[in-house]
Amino acid sequence: MAEANKLANGAPKSTSNRSTLPADSEFTEYMTSGWDLPELPLPPLSEVARAAARRREQLAARLPGETFVIPAGAPKVRANDTDYPYRAHSAFTWLTGWAHETVPESVLVFEADKPNEAKLYFRPAAPRTSREFYANPAIGEFWTGPRPTLAHIASELGISTYDLEELPEWASGEEIKPEVLRVSFRTTSCKR
């Protein structure tokens, strides 16, 4: 999925009012070393996840033969480089059970014929050795806080999880297959 807020090397786009980070090896070595990552136990399946699974089944029963692509949405810019507090789209939260801790730009994909085989794509925790971790204030965990692992969310929501980079092209682009139903955030309707 193309990211409009970063360059290929993980650094943020420069703006006229912000300096860029130093790119020398000493700075990079300093920023990418010495991080202690705690081993957290996997959470049990949440009650809301069970309810979300029932909701996916109910929706699938009403629209047989469809493939659903439900994006969580992206943060909205308030002013310059300041975003409003992030809130996932209600349809995404209703169908996943993932609410206030949702990773922006996550996408739920499932087929009506197999609603219990839903796939959740999101940007997982960045390795501490990557520039994304510290160089991108929009998504870097150094700035925004830790992101969950794929295994953590799979355990909590009971949904198969994948890196956002693995999202199929047909589910992320403007050209969506005719049998795909995608929630549109520009209007209150869905589009095919």
C-alpha positions, -999 to 999 in steps of 0.1 A, spaced: 0 0 0 15 33 -10 22 56 19 19 93 11 35 104 43 70 89 40 98 84 15 111 50 4 138 50 31 112 54 59 119 91 66 91 116 66 86 139 36 104 172 43 83 203 46 94 239 46 89 243 83 106 211 95 142 200 94 152 165 85 169 140 107 206 134 104 214 105 82 249 97 95 257 62 107 265 73 143 230 88 148 214 57 132 234 34 154 224 54 185 187 54 176 184 17 167 203 2 196 196 -5 232 159 -10 230 144 -35 254 113 -53 240 92 -70 266 77 -104 259 40 -100 265 17 -130 268 -10 -134 242 -44 -122 253 -74 -144 254 -102 -140 228 -122 -110 238 -160 -111 243 -164 -83 217 -145 -104 192 -172 -131 195 -199 -105 189 -180 -91 159 -178 -126 144 -216 -129 147 -220 -95 130 -198 -106 101 -219 -138 97 -252 -117 98 -239 -92 72 -226 -121 50 -260 -138 51 -277 -106 38 -253 -102 9 -243 -136 -3 -215 -139 -29 -199 -106 -20 -163 -98 -9 -161 -71 18 -132 -47 21 -137 -25 52 -109 0 59 -104 15 93 -94 49 78 -65 71 82 -58 99 107 -72 133 96 -50 163 95 -60 191 118 -33 216 111 0 211 92 16 181 110 -10 178 138 -37 152 134 -70 149 152 -72 121 177 -76 89 156 -108 69 156 -114 39 134 -145 39 112 -175 26 130 -181 -2 104 -146 -14 109 -149 -15 147 -184 -31 145 -171 -60 123 -137 -65 141 -142 -56 177 -110 -36 175 -118 -1 189 -96 25 204 -63 6 199 -69 2 162 -38 8 140 -47 35 114 -51 23 78 -60 -12 89 -82 -32 65 -106 -60 71 -113 -84 42 -138 -113 41 -160 -132 17 -197 -137 24 -193 -174 18 -166 -176 45 -172 -149 71 -152 -168 97 -121 -167 75 -118 -130 77 -83 -114 72 -71 -83 90 -43 -63 75 -25 -37 95 10 -22 100 26 -44 127 52 -33 152 83 -19 135 117 -34 142 138 -11 164 165 -13 138 144 4 111 142 41 103 104 38 104 106 33 141 122 67 148 123 88 116 86 90 107 65 111 132 33 100 115 37 63 121 70 57 139 65 41 173 91 64 188 65 91 183 31 74 183 37 46 208 40 9 204 19 -10 178 7 -45 185 21 -76 169 2 -97 144 0 -126 169 -13 -103 196 -43 -91 176 -50 -125 161 -53 -139 196 -74 -111 209 -98 -108 179 -98 -144 166 -91 -131 131 -61 -141 108 -37 -111 107 -13 -100 80 11 -72 74 -5 -43 56 22 -47 29 5 -80 20 -29 -64 12 -39 -75 -23 -38 -48 -49 -74 -54 -58 -85 -46 -22 -64 -14 -18 -66 4 -52 -93 26 -67 -99 -2 -93 -120 -27 -72 -134 -58 -88 -171 -57 -94 -179 -84 -68 -161 -65 -41 -181 -43 -17 -160 -16 -1 -171 9 25 -166 45 12 -156 72 37 -164 101 13 -201 92 14 -223 72 37 -228 45 11 -208 15 -1 -193 13 -36 -186 -16 -59 
